[in-house]
């Protein structure tokens, strides 16, 4: 099963009776926007008790097309990595 943005909004709405559905939506949208902007700016995103999202720079490298076998150069790029916190890791493994 996959947790979607709509599921997050519904859970926030259910757990906080004082919030309207629109306020719950704004809350999730704001959080996701702040998170995306932080990562786009190259900053790490640390959520205590959950984990840390990092931006890593990958160098260009040689690769090959698996269908044709032709060699090509893959461009340098930035990727997002995630390292779960010790607390989350323990909960997942218990």
C-alpha positions, 0 to 999 in steps of 0.5 A: 500500500502507498501513502499518498498526499490525500491520505496525509491530508485526511489523517491530519484532518481526522486527528485535529478536529479544530482544523477544516479540510482546507486548513489540513490541505494548506498545512500539508502543502506548506510542509511539502513546499518548505521541504522541496525548497530546502532540497532544491537549495541544496540543504539537508532536511532533518526530521527528528525521529524520522530521518535525514534527506541529503542532496548528493552530487553525482559525477558524470559517468560512463554507461551503456544502453541495455537494449543496444549495448552502445556506450554513452556518457551519463550527465552529472546530476543531483540526487536525493538520498534518505537515511532513517533515524535510529528510532525509525530503524528500530521500529521498522525492524521490531 
